Amino acid sequence: MNYRDLFSGIAFLIIGVTTVWMGKGFFADAAYVPIGVGTLMGAFSLPLIWRGMKSVLAARTTTAAGRHTTPHPAPALVDHAPRFTTTLGCCLVYYTALPIVGFYTTSALFITLLAVLLGERRPAVVAGITLGFITLLYALFAVVLKRPLPVEFFLAS
């Protein structure tokens, strides 16, 4: 039985619904992004939940019918616990540093640090991903949505 798909799908559904619910409290034009992302996350979680349920039910049907297949240990919920812990730790540091340091600086440091901690050793790839991501964030929030983000610590007065 593989519960990972089921648990992941349920988690994404909960996060998506929560994002939509929180996004409804924003002003009209600022609500588009959280409502859109939450809706997509919830919609994409449904096939994952369906696949997880089919897997779990198929495994139970097989064992209930008396046809025991070769016993395999249940896969872990997280394949690589150190990478998961590293990513979770970096996300928590990012979340706490964001209002203090500023959005663009914190995001650039987060992407660079996480890439290096997860094993990426090519400086050109890390720099390209970081610059591309920061450029997309700037284009989305500052240019398209015209929304202020947390001010950089060196620009705060």
C-alpha positions as CSV (number, residue, x, y, z in Angstrom):
1,M,0.0,0.0,0.0
2,N,1.2,3.5,-0.8
3,Y,-0.3,6.1,1.5
4,R,2.1,8.8,0.2
5,D,-0.2,9.9,-2.7
6,L,-3.2,9.9,-0.4
7,F,-1.5,11.9,2.4
8,S,0.1,14.4,-0.1
9,G,-3.2,14.9,-1.9
10,I,-5.1,15.6,1.3
11,A,-2.4,18.0,2.5
12,F,-2.4,19.9,-0.9
13,L,-6.2,20.0,-0.8
14,I,-6.2,21.5,2.7
15,I,-3.5,24.0,1.8
16,G,-5.4,25.0,-1.4
17,V,-8.7,25.4,0.4
18,T,-7.0,27.5,3.1
19,T,-5.3,29.7,0.6
20,V,-8.6,30.4,-1.2
21,W,-10.3,31.1,2.1
22,M,-7.5,33.5,3.2
23,G,-7.4,35.1,-0.3
24,K,-11.0,36.1,-0.1
25,G,-10.1,38.6,2.6
26,F,-7.8,40.5,0.2
27,F,-8.8,43.4,-1.9
28,A,-10.3,42.5,-5.3
29,D,-7.2,42.8,-7.5
30,A,-4.8,41.3,-4.8
31,A,-7.1,38.3,-4.3
32,Y,-6.6,36.9,-7.8
33,V,-3.2,35.2,-7.1
34,P,-4.0,33.4,-3.9
35,I,-7.5,32.4,-5.1
36,G,-6.1,31.2,-8.4
37,V,-3.2,29.3,-6.8
38,G,-5.4,27.8,-4.1
39,T,-8.0,26.7,-6.7
40,L,-5.3,25.1,-8.9
41,M,-3.7,23.4,-5.9
42,G,-7.0,22.0,-4.8
43,A,-7.9,20.9,-8.3
44,F,-4.6,19.2,-8.9
45,S,-4.8,17.5,-5.5
46,L,-8.0,15.6,-6.5
47,P,-6.3,13.2,-9.0
48,L,-3.6,12.5,-6.5
49,I,-6.2,11.7,-3.8
50,W,-8.0,9.5,-6.3
51,R,-4.8,7.6,-7.2
52,G,-3.9,7.1,-3.6
53,M,-7.4,5.8,-2.8
54,K,-7.3,3.4,-5.7
55,S,-3.9,2.1,-4.5
56,V,-5.1,1.6,-0.9
57,L,-8.4,0.0,-1.9
58,A,-6.6,-2.3,-4.5
59,A,-4.2,-3.5,-1.8
60,R,-7.0,-4.1,0.7
61,T,-9.0,-6.0,-1.9
62,T,-6.1,-8.2,-2.8
63,T,-5.4,-9.1,0.8
64,A,-9.1,-9.6,1.6
65,A,-9.5,-12.1,-1.3
66,G,-6.8,-14.2,0.2
67,R,-4.3,-13.6,-2.5
68,H,-1.2,-12.5,-0.7
69,T,1.5,-11.2,-2.9
70,T,5.1,-11.1,-1.8
71,P,5.3,-8.9,1.2
72,H,7.0,-5.6,0.6
73,P,7.7,-3.2,3.4
74,A,5.5,-0.1,3.2
75,P,7.3,2.8,1.7
76,A,8.2,5.6,3.9
77,L,6.1,8.8,3.8
78,V,9.3,10.8,3.1
79,D,11.9,9.2,0.8
80,H,14.9,11.2,2.0
81,A,14.3,12.5,5.6
82,P,17.5,14.7,5.7
83,R,16.5,16.6,2.5
84,F,13.0,17.0,3.8
85,T,14.3,18.3,7.1
86,T,16.7,20.7,5.4
87,T,13.9,22.0,3.1
88,L,11.6,22.5,6.0
89,G,14.2,24.2,8.1
90,C,15.1,26.6,5.2
91,C,11.4,27.4,4.7
92,L,11.0,28.3,8.4
93,V,14.1,30.5,8.4
94,Y,12.7,32.1,5.2
95,Y,9.4,32.8,6.8
96,T,10.9,34.4,9.9
97,A,13.5,36.4,8.0
98,L,11.2,37.7,5.3
99,P,9.6,40.7,7.2
100,I,13.0,41.7,8.7
101,V,15.4,41.3,5.7
102,G,13.1,42.1,2.8
103,F,11.4,40.0,0.1
104,Y,13.9,40.0,-2.7
105,T,17.0,39.6,-0.5
106,T,15.5,36.8,1.5
107,S,14.2,35.0,-1.6
108,A,17.5,35.2,-3.3
109,L,19.3,33.9,-0.2
110,F,16.7,31.2,0.3
111,I,16.9,29.8,-3.3
112,T,20.7,29.9,-3.3
113,L,21.1,28.3,0.2
114,L,18.5,25.6,-0.5
115,A,20.0,24.7,-3.8
116,V,23.5,24.4,-2.3
117,L,22.2,22.4,0.8
118,L,20.3,20.0,-1.5
119,G,23.4,19.3,-3.5
120,E,23.6,21.6,-6.5
121,R,27.2,22.5,-7.0
122,R,27.2,24.3,-10.4
123,P,27.4,28.1,-9.6
124,A,26.0,29.1,-13.0
125,V,22.9,26.9,-12.5
126,V,22.3,28.3,-9.0
127,A,22.8,31.9,-10.1
128,G,20.6,31.4,-13.2
129,I,17.7,29.9,-11.2
130,T,18.0,32.5,-8.5
131,L,18.1,35.4,-11.0
132,G,15.3,34.0,-13.1
133,F,13.0,33.4,-10.1
134,I,13.6,36.8,-8.6
135,T,13.0,38.4,-12.0
136,L,9.7,36.6,-12.3
137,L,8.7,37.6,-8.8
138,Y,9.5,41.2,-9.5
139,A,7.6,41.1,-12.8
140,L,4.5,39.5,-11.1
141,F,4.2,41.6,-8.0
142,A,5.8,44.9,-8.8
143,V,5.0,45.3,-12.5
144,V,1.8,43.3,-13.1
145,L,0.0,43.4,-9.7
146,K,1.6,46.6,-8.5
147,R,1.7,45.3,-5.0
148,P,4.2,46.3,-2.4
149,L,6.4,43.6,-0.8
150,P,8.3,43.7,2.4
151,V,10.9,46.4,2.0
152,E,14.6,45.5,1.9
153,F,16.4,46.1,5.2
154,F,19.0,48.4,3.6
155,L,16.2,50.6,2.0
156,A,14.1,51.0,5.1
157,S,14.3,54.4,6.7
